[in-house]
């Protein structure tokens, strides 16, 4: 990701500050301390705030004595979205966020995109789903589903997207919240298929929970499957997309005539 911050003071527009992935830029009044300086604004602190970009979001942090508003709200630290308006001192700063390839890759899937999110990974998973505006359902059901609602795996229909995917990536990518998959069948049909793999048996015929929706599990499991096992697991799914151990790499698993196909896409 990359963010461009443009300063406006009075009728003067500019200069600009561009901050790339894993970089931090500074804004303030003092040209010796701030990369983007507005020296004519006496109400700006010498070093007023920082902006930085990670793999999933851009953020702002106030360090000066005077306050900073983002979209009209006073903040100390928080996320920066595209078209955000920063107000500090008597200056305004417009924000343009350019997405990296991750969002484009997921949005560009030819088939409908789903995500399986693990409620056990974070207490934020269920609230994020509840505020998504997207259809979602637990893979658990009955009494078990009700008892384990806060730690259940959830299937959510991501596309057609209404901005939810961007918000989801900002809070979840790199944290092993879940995996993405594509399929042309209905959500209830896909749920029924995925539920088949919640429990597996070990060599002693004992039932075990199979956390296939954890990217740390799935990226190890799929490469060692036989072609028959891969075909059974994929079923109506056509691709699984997930973070690698290094979240700057996207893994894409697909079915091939010989079993599993694996592509690693660098997101830098």
Legacy VTK file of the C-alpha trace (Angstrom):
# vtk DataFile Version 3.0
C-alpha trace
ASCII
DATASET POLYDATA
POINTS 268 float
0.000 0.000 0.000
0.979 3.617 -0.476
-0.486 6.828 0.927
-0.182 10.337 -0.486
-0.796 13.272 1.871
-1.335 16.711 0.315
-1.252 19.843 2.478
-3.566 22.826 2.052
-2.930 26.069 3.951
-5.157 29.001 3.067
-5.253 29.189 -0.723
-1.936 27.346 -1.091
-2.167 23.667 -2.049
0.864 21.394 -1.650
3.422 20.104 -1.049
2.858 16.375 -0.999
4.244 13.492 1.018
4.258 9.937 -0.366
4.723 7.038 2.049
5.190 3.492 0.743
4.850 0.040 2.248
6.557 -0.323 5.634
7.564 3.342 5.570
6.754 6.208 7.933
6.506 9.899 7.031
6.377 12.959 9.299
4.292 16.131 9.079
4.662 19.387 10.986
5.768 23.032 10.906
9.557 22.558 11.228
11.344 21.591 7.953
14.217 20.197 10.027
11.970 17.705 11.752
9.101 17.029 9.334
9.338 15.593 5.831
6.162 17.452 4.906
6.483 20.928 6.432
4.026 23.828 6.485
6.218 26.505 8.141
3.673 29.293 7.723
1.157 27.512 9.979
2.070 28.628 13.506
-0.587 26.396 15.036
1.133 23.221 13.831
3.602 21.598 16.190
7.150 21.389 14.892
6.531 17.649 14.479
2.779 17.171 14.527
1.930 13.665 13.284
3.284 10.584 11.550
1.692 8.563 8.751
2.753 5.011 7.913
1.678 2.136 5.690
1.676 -1.564 6.479
0.634 -4.499 4.357
-3.075 -4.063 5.051
-3.649 -0.477 6.179
-2.223 3.021 6.567
-2.224 4.729 9.962
-1.750 8.131 11.570
-0.266 8.953 14.970
-0.309 12.363 16.651
2.882 13.326 18.477
2.524 17.120 18.744
0.974 19.108 21.568
-1.929 20.329 19.446
-4.760 18.052 18.376
-5.365 16.268 15.088
-8.753 15.632 13.499
-9.452 12.841 11.021
-12.798 13.228 9.262
-13.863 15.597 12.040
-12.964 13.309 14.965
-10.137 14.058 17.368
-7.664 11.166 17.307
-4.391 10.189 18.873
-3.809 7.190 16.628
-5.915 5.379 14.052
-6.372 4.013 10.529
-6.364 6.226 7.437
-8.749 5.397 4.624
-8.865 6.704 1.084
-10.288 10.263 0.820
-9.774 10.887 4.539
-9.384 14.528 5.592
-6.791 15.412 8.236
-7.007 18.766 10.023
-4.089 19.981 12.112
-3.319 23.550 13.134
-4.827 25.763 10.446
-3.947 23.295 7.696
-5.870 20.532 5.976
-4.364 17.392 4.491
-6.117 15.269 1.881
-5.355 11.544 1.816
-5.145 9.158 -1.109
-4.541 5.488 -0.342
-3.407 3.293 -3.219
-4.124 -0.365 -2.558
-1.523 -3.046 -3.078
-2.252 -6.081 -5.239
-3.911 -8.129 -2.466
-7.251 -6.346 -2.619
-7.165 -6.328 -6.412
-6.395 -10.055 -6.586
-9.233 -11.029 -4.263
-11.728 -8.624 -5.839
-10.728 -9.865 -9.284
-11.687 -13.516 -8.782
-13.889 -14.773 -11.597
-16.117 -16.826 -9.263
-17.930 -15.649 -6.110
-15.544 -15.150 -3.198
-16.156 -16.501 0.300
-14.144 -16.337 3.506
-14.031 -18.767 6.422
-13.158 -16.814 9.558
-12.158 -18.379 12.870
-13.925 -16.827 15.861
-11.365 -18.442 18.167
-8.540 -16.346 16.688
-9.806 -12.990 17.982
-12.747 -11.566 19.938
-13.106 -9.089 17.058
-14.131 -11.699 14.477
-17.816 -11.947 15.396
-18.317 -8.146 15.769
-16.623 -7.607 12.390
-19.018 -10.095 10.801
-22.027 -8.606 12.573
-21.229 -5.155 11.169
-20.287 -6.390 7.690
-23.664 -6.202 6.003
-22.806 -9.529 4.335
-24.544 -12.915 4.768
-22.642 -15.179 7.146
-23.264 -18.415 9.019
-21.498 -20.624 11.532
-20.172 -23.986 10.387
-21.376 -25.320 13.717
-25.053 -25.963 14.333
-27.545 -26.975 17.003
-26.600 -26.839 20.672
-22.903 -26.899 19.840
-23.326 -23.911 17.542
-25.079 -21.875 20.205
-22.597 -22.785 22.954
-19.516 -22.116 20.828
-20.826 -19.123 18.886
-17.955 -16.862 19.942
-15.240 -19.318 18.843
-16.899 -20.961 15.851
-15.690 -20.901 12.236
-17.934 -18.699 10.084
-18.579 -18.772 6.358
-19.222 -15.299 4.918
-20.115 -14.320 1.368
-17.638 -11.601 0.427
-18.806 -10.843 -3.110
-20.532 -8.904 -4.469
-18.428 -6.660 -2.237
-19.645 -3.403 -0.703
-16.359 -2.361 0.915
-16.349 -5.176 3.465
-13.333 -6.932 1.937
-11.098 -3.881 2.322
-12.133 -3.459 5.959
-11.645 -7.172 6.620
-8.134 -7.207 5.159
-7.169 -4.164 7.215
-7.925 -5.904 10.501
-7.183 -9.540 9.707
-4.458 -10.108 7.117
-1.327 -11.545 8.690
-3.186 -12.617 11.846
-4.398 -16.069 10.699
-8.056 -15.150 10.971
-9.044 -17.501 8.166
-8.893 -18.377 4.469
-10.652 -17.340 1.251
-12.149 -19.614 -1.378
-14.086 -19.350 -4.605
-17.102 -21.401 -5.650
-20.103 -20.989 -7.912
-22.559 -22.948 -5.715
-24.891 -21.392 -3.153
-23.764 -20.521 0.340
-25.906 -23.226 2.049
-24.512 -25.866 -0.317
-20.951 -24.720 0.314
-21.540 -24.755 4.066
-22.782 -28.351 3.896
-19.663 -29.385 2.013
-17.258 -27.658 4.418
-18.961 -29.133 7.479
-17.826 -32.587 6.351
-14.254 -31.728 7.336
-14.796 -30.286 10.813
-14.104 -33.688 12.352
-11.555 -36.242 11.163
-10.282 -39.485 12.677
-6.726 -40.349 13.628
-5.034 -43.714 13.159
-6.720 -44.994 16.322
-10.136 -44.020 14.927
-10.498 -41.193 17.454
-12.349 -38.047 16.315
-10.285 -34.887 16.062
-11.215 -31.299 15.240
-9.707 -30.312 11.885
-9.008 -26.587 11.730
-8.672 -26.468 7.944
-9.808 -22.817 7.992
-6.596 -21.815 9.776
-4.071 -20.767 7.076
-1.233 -22.209 9.181
-2.951 -25.612 8.897
-4.239 -25.447 5.322
-0.938 -24.405 3.733
0.709 -27.496 5.279
-2.183 -29.910 4.695
-2.945 -29.359 1.010
0.560 -29.991 -0.415
0.728 -33.472 1.170
-2.707 -34.630 -0.008
-3.125 -37.273 -2.692
-5.035 -36.256 -5.847
-8.084 -38.138 -4.540
-7.908 -36.355 -1.174
-7.508 -32.987 -2.878
-10.513 -33.597 -5.089
-12.626 -34.638 -2.114
-11.581 -31.656 -0.047
-12.078 -29.089 -2.796
-15.419 -30.475 -3.949
-17.278 -27.458 -5.376
-14.482 -25.029 -4.446
-12.209 -23.913 -7.268
-9.458 -22.084 -5.370
-8.271 -21.465 -1.823
-6.426 -18.200 -1.198
-4.567 -17.537 2.047
-1.638 -15.772 3.670
1.735 -17.489 3.769
3.945 -17.546 6.871
5.230 -14.238 5.524
1.988 -12.273 5.016
3.596 -10.384 2.137
3.027 -13.575 0.156
-0.403 -14.751 -0.994
-0.788 -18.502 -1.579
-3.285 -19.761 -4.142
-4.161 -23.457 -4.253
-6.096 -24.868 -7.206
-7.045 -28.264 -8.610
-4.909 -29.693 -11.402
-4.917 -32.980 -13.271
-2.149 -34.179 -10.960
-3.650 -33.000 -7.676
-2.834 -29.621 -6.208
-1.511 -26.489 -7.877
0.270 -23.931 -5.726
1.056 -20.332 -6.701
2.895 -17.850 -4.466
2.189 -14.190 -5.259
4.443 -11.516 -3.779
2.418 -8.591 -2.477
5.197 -6.003 -2.164
LINES 1 269
268 0 1 2 3 4 5 6 7 8 9 10 11 12 13 14 15 16 17 18 19 20 21 22 23 24 25 26 27 28 29 30 31 32 33 34 35 36 37 38 39 40 41 42 43 44 45 46 47 48 49 50 51 52 53 54 55 56 57 58 59 60 61 62 63 64 65 66 67 68 69 70 71 72 73 74 75 76 77 78 79 80 81 82 83 84 85 86 87 88 89 90 91 92 93 94 95 96 97 98 99 100 101 102 103 104 105 106 107 108 109 110 111 112 113 114 115 116 117 118 119 120 121 122 123 124 125 126 127 128 129 130 131 132 133 134 135 136 137 138 139 140 141 142 143 144 145 146 147 148 149 150 151 152 153 154 155 156 157 158 159 160 161 162 163 164 165 166 167 168 169 170 171 172 173 174 175 176 177 178 179 180 181 182 183 184 185 186 187 188 189 190 191 192 193 194 195 196 197 198 199 200 201 202 203 204 205 206 207 208 209 210 211 212 213 214 215 216 217 218 219 220 221 222 223 224 225 226 227 228 229 230 231 232 233 234 235 236 237 238 239 240 241 242 243 244 245 246 247 248 249 250 251 252 253 254 255 256 257 258 259 260 261 262 263 264 265 266 267
